[in-house]
Amino acid sequence: MPGAQERVLRRRIGSIQNTKKITRAMELIAATRVVKAQMAANDARPYSEQITAVISNLAAGGVEVSHPLLRQATDVRKVGVIAITSDRGLAGAYNSSVIRAAEREIRQAKAEGREYALITIGKKAEGYFRFRNYHIDAAFNAMTDKPTYEDARTVAAKVTELFDGDVDTIDLVYTQFITMGSQKVVVRRFLPLDTDDAESTPRDPAPPSSSSPPPPRCSRRCSPATWRAGCSRPCSMLRRPSTPTASGP
């Protein structure tokens, strides 16, 4: 009997040691993925910020910035929500926090008597909202491993179509990467493009410059590029950033 118990204990110890090795390997893979995701986000950030600064400087300089993406709705009747999650779980609260924030935005819109349009990026968001019978206007999956600028263009085309239709405002809900141990959920107005914040923020005066094409045409060309660049930046953080210690929804 004592010998049998010893064999059971040895098998148990071996099983735990194997599990530890597998978990360690998964942790190393997750760490590699988050480094790549961080590099992709950092690469996209300068372009996104500078293209937005171009529009802001043109507006601050008195140039009339006229584009459908800049139209301001006087009476908001329908709001759009874009929820960006991953395709898989094992990421702690990475998915669940975004889903809860997006659901709050939808509930608030409905409480105020407004309609909503929902776009999901990632299988986790789509599965959650479909299971609860939310109407989904568009769902984009299979772009979390290696999101590209073309993926962002595809999403931007659909969102622009909705905004050109009956959607008055569009909010983006995603996870902002701060450090390896700190991420926060961000809900921000994405459309219409807003240059007011940039105009009200003190900055060093820009040196005199000339643009080609002329400023009005430049603003019309830069506005869609600003939207696509802003969309590609959160998409570059779609890789699951956390180690596989808990599963999200």
Backbone torsions as a table, in degrees:
resi	resn	phi	psi	omega
1	MET	NA	-48.2	177.3
2	PRO	-59.0	-36.3	178.9
3	GLY	-64.5	-39.4	178.8
4	ALA	-64.7	-40.8	178.2
5	GLN	-64.1	-36.6	179.8
6	GLU	-65.3	-40.6	178.8
7	ARG	-64.6	-39.3	177.7
8	VAL	-62.7	-43.6	179.9
9	LEU	-65.0	-39.9	180.0
10	ARG	-65.3	-41.8	177.1
11	ARG	-62.9	-39.5	179.5
12	ARG	-64.7	-43.8	178.2
13	ILE	-62.1	-42.8	178.6
14	GLY	-63.3	-40.2	178.6
15	SER	-62.9	-43.3	179.7
16	ILE	-65.0	-39.7	179.0
17	GLN	-64.8	-38.7	176.8
18	ASN	-65.4	-41.4	177.4
19	THR	-61.8	-39.7	178.9
20	LYS	-62.1	-40.6	179.4
21	LYS	-65.3	-42.6	-179.9
22	ILE	-64.4	-43.8	179.8
23	THR	-63.3	-39.5	178.5
24	ARG	-63.8	-42.0	178.3
25	ALA	-62.7	-41.8	178.1
26	MET	-64.5	-36.7	178.4
27	GLU	-64.3	-41.4	179.5
28	LEU	-65.7	-39.4	177.9
29	ILE	-63.7	-43.8	179.3
30	ALA	-62.3	-39.5	179.3
31	ALA	-64.1	-39.3	178.0
32	THR	-64.7	-41.6	-178.9
33	ARG	-65.5	-39.0	-177.6
34	VAL	-70.2	-32.3	175.8
35	VAL	-64.3	-43.5	178.3
36	LYS	-63.9	-41.1	179.2
37	ALA	-64.5	-40.1	179.6
38	GLN	-64.8	-41.2	178.7
39	MET	-64.1	-40.3	178.9
40	ALA	-64.0	-41.8	179.4
41	ALA	-66.1	-41.9	179.3
42	ASN	-66.1	-34.3	177.8
43	ASP	-67.5	-34.5	-177.7
44	ALA	-80.9	-24.9	-172.6
45	ARG	-61.3	-48.1	-177.3
46	PRO	-59.0	-42.6	179.7
47	TYR	-63.6	-44.8	-179.2
48	SER	-60.3	-44.5	-178.3
49	GLU	-68.7	-40.2	-176.5
50	GLN	-72.2	-38.9	179.9
51	ILE	-67.5	-33.2	175.0
52	THR	-69.3	-37.5	178.8
53	ALA	-64.1	-32.6	178.7
54	VAL	-61.5	-49.1	178.7
55	ILE	-60.5	-43.5	-178.4
56	SER	-63.0	-43.0	-179.2
57	ASN	-66.7	-37.7	177.7
58	LEU	-64.5	-42.5	179.1
59	ALA	-66.8	-42.0	-179.8
60	ALA	-66.0	-26.3	-179.9
61	GLY	-84.4	5.5	176.6
62	GLY	91.2	5.5	178.9
63	VAL	-77.8	135.2	178.2
64	GLU	-73.0	113.1	-179.8
65	VAL	-96.4	102.0	-175.3
66	SER	-117.2	118.1	178.1
67	HIS	-162.9	146.6	179.6
68	PRO	-56.2	-30.4	-179.4
69	LEU	-72.3	-9.3	-179.3
70	LEU	-104.8	-0.3	-176.6
71	ARG	-66.5	137.3	179.8
72	GLN	-102.8	126.9	-179.3
73	ALA	-81.8	130.7	178.3
74	THR	-81.9	-30.1	-179.7
75	ASP	-131.5	103.1	-176.8
76	VAL	-80.4	113.7	179.6
77	ARG	-110.6	-23.0	-179.6
78	LYS	-141.2	129.6	-178.9
79	VAL	-113.7	147.0	177.2
80	GLY	-108.6	143.2	179.2
81	VAL	-129.5	127.0	175.5
82	ILE	-109.8	116.6	179.6
83	ALA	-105.4	119.9	-177.9
84	ILE	-107.5	114.1	177.3
85	THR	-130.0	-173.3	176.9
86	SER	-97.2	174.9	177.4
87	ASP	-86.6	-18.4	-176.6
88	ARG	-130.8	165.9	179.9
89	GLY	-92.6	-138.2	-176.9
90	LEU	54.9	40.1	-177.5
91	ALA	-134.8	26.2	178.5
92	GLY	61.2	-130.2	-177.4
93	ALA	-91.9	9.7	-177.0
94	TYR	-56.1	-45.6	-179.5
95	ASN	-84.4	-45.6	-173.4
96	SER	-63.3	-35.6	-179.4
97	SER	-66.4	-42.1	178.6
98	VAL	-65.8	-42.9	-179.1
99	ILE	-62.4	-43.7	179.2
100	ARG	-63.3	-41.3	-180.0
101	ALA	-65.7	-41.3	178.6
102	ALA	-65.3	-40.4	179.2
103	GLU	-65.1	-36.7	176.4
104	ARG	-62.0	-41.9	179.3
105	GLU	-62.4	-41.4	-179.8
106	ILE	-66.6	-44.1	179.9
107	ARG	-63.9	-38.0	178.9
108	GLN	-65.1	-41.7	178.7
109	ALA	-62.2	-43.9	-179.9
110	LYS	-66.2	-36.4	178.5
111	ALA	-65.6	-28.4	179.4
112	GLU	-89.8	6.6	177.3
113	GLY	79.9	21.5	-179.1
114	ARG	-105.9	152.0	173.5
115	GLU	-83.0	168.8	179.8
116	TYR	-137.9	153.9	171.4
117	ALA	-125.5	128.8	-174.3
118	LEU	-116.4	128.9	173.7
119	ILE	-120.8	128.3	179.8
120	THR	-113.1	141.2	173.8
121	ILE	-122.9	115.7	-175.8
122	GLY	108.3	141.6	-176.8
123	LYS	-66.8	-29.8	-177.9
124	LYS	-64.1	-44.4	178.5
125	ALA	-67.7	-43.4	-179.7
126	GLU	-61.8	-45.9	-179.2
127	GLY	-62.2	-40.3	-178.7
128	TYR	-63.9	-50.3	-173.9
129	PHE	-74.6	-32.4	176.9
130	ARG	-67.6	-40.5	-179.5
131	PHE	-61.7	-30.8	-179.1
132	ARG	-98.3	15.1	171.6
133	ASN	64.0	30.3	170.0
134	TYR	-77.4	145.0	176.1
135	HIS	-79.0	125.6	-179.9
136	ILE	-110.7	120.6	-178.1
137	ASP	-77.5	-32.2	178.2
138	ALA	-158.8	143.6	178.4
139	ALA	-132.2	132.1	-179.3
140	PHE	-122.6	125.1	-179.1
141	ASN	-129.1	178.7	174.7
142	ALA	59.2	34.4	174.6
143	MET	-129.2	15.3	-174.0
144	THR	-86.4	-26.7	-178.2
145	ASP	-70.0	-50.7	-179.6
146	LYS	-136.3	73.5	179.2
147	PRO	-64.5	138.0	-177.4
148	THR	-121.2	171.4	176.8
149	TYR	-64.3	-32.6	177.6
150	GLU	-65.1	-36.5	174.7
151	ASP	-60.6	-43.0	179.1
152	ALA	-63.9	-37.8	177.7
153	ARG	-63.0	-39.2	179.6
154	THR	-63.5	-46.0	178.1
155	VAL	-64.1	-44.1	-177.5
156	ALA	-62.1	-36.3	179.8
157	ALA	-63.0	-42.5	179.5
158	LYS	-68.4	-42.4	-178.8
159	VAL	-66.4	-40.2	178.0
160	THR	-63.1	-38.2	176.8
161	GLU	-60.4	-43.3	178.5
162	LEU	-66.1	-41.2	-177.8
163	PHE	-68.6	-33.5	176.0
164	ASP	-73.1	-15.4	178.7
165	GLY	-90.8	-116.5	-173.5
166	ASP	-106.9	6.2	178.1
167	VAL	-87.3	127.0	-174.4
168	ASP	-90.4	-38.0	178.8
169	THR	-137.9	154.3	178.3
170	ILE	-134.4	127.7	178.6
171	ASP	-110.4	142.5	-179.9
172	LEU	-106.7	129.7	179.7
173	VAL	-119.9	118.0	-176.6
174	TYR	-155.7	173.4	178.4
175	THR	-98.8	123.4	177.5
176	GLN	-92.0	125.5	179.5
177	PHE	-81.0	124.8	177.2
178	ILE	-109.0	-60.8	173.9
179	THR	-139.7	177.6	178.8
180	MET	-58.3	-33.6	-177.4
181	GLY	-102.5	5.2	-175.3
182	SER	-142.3	117.6	171.0
183	GLN	-134.2	151.2	179.4
184	LYS	-135.4	149.7	178.0
185	VAL	-80.5	132.4	-178.6
186	VAL	-118.7	130.7	171.7
187	VAL	-119.1	112.5	-177.6
188	ARG	-136.7	150.1	178.5
189	ARG	-69.0	126.0	-176.8
190	PHE	-108.0	-39.0	174.5
191	LEU	-134.8	137.8	3.0
192	PRO	-71.2	152.3	176.5
193	LEU	-59.8	136.4	-173.2
194	ASP	-116.6	120.6	175.8
195	THR	-105.4	0.0	-176.6
196	ASP	-64.4	-43.3	-178.3
197	ASP	-61.7	-42.0	-179.2
198	ALA	-68.1	-34.5	-180.0
199	GLU	-70.2	-33.1	-177.2
200	SER	-83.5	-11.2	-179.6
201	THR	-85.5	122.6	179.6
202	PRO	-61.0	137.1	176.7
203	ARG	-146.4	160.9	175.6
204	ASP	-63.4	137.8	-178.7
205	PRO	-60.7	136.2	-179.9
206	ALA	-74.3	142.9	179.0
207	PRO	-65.2	151.5	177.8
208	PRO	-57.4	137.5	-178.5
209	SER	-151.6	162.6	175.3
210	SER	-120.8	150.1	-177.5
211	SER	-121.5	147.4	174.0
212	SER	-133.2	118.2	4.8
213	PRO	-67.6	173.1	-180.0
214	PRO	-56.1	157.6	-174.0
215	PRO	-49.8	-46.8	-178.9
216	PRO	-59.9	-44.0	179.6
217	ARG	-70.5	-33.6	178.0
218	CYS	-61.7	-42.1	-179.5
219	SER	-64.8	-37.9	179.5
220	ARG	-66.3	-33.2	-179.9
221	ARG	-79.7	-34.6	-175.0
222	CYS	-77.2	-27.7	-175.8
223	SER	-59.1	-49.7	177.2
224	PRO	-63.8	-36.0	179.2
225	ALA	-65.1	-35.7	177.1
226	THR	-62.0	-43.5	-179.7
227	TRP	-65.0	-45.1	-178.0
228	ARG	-67.0	-38.5	179.1
229	ALA	-66.3	-40.2	178.1
230	GLY	-65.4	-31.4	179.4
231	CYS	-75.3	-34.5	-176.8
232	SER	-71.7	-24.9	-177.1
233	ARG	-68.0	-51.2	175.0
234	PRO	-63.5	-34.0	-179.4
235	CYS	-63.9	-27.7	-179.7
236	SER	-71.3	-11.1	179.1
237	MET	-103.5	20.0	-176.5
238	LEU	-72.9	-17.5	179.2
239	ARG	-63.5	141.4	-177.8
240	ARG	-65.6	119.8	-171.4
241	PRO	-88.9	-15.6	-170.3
242	SER	-99.7	160.3	175.0
243	THR	-75.0	151.1	-172.1
244	PRO	-78.2	72.6	-179.4
245	THR	-106.5	-21.3	179.1
246	ALA	-148.9	159.0	-178.0
247	SER	-109.9	141.8	175.7
248	GLY	-89.6	-169.6	-178.3
249	PRO	-71.0	NA	NA
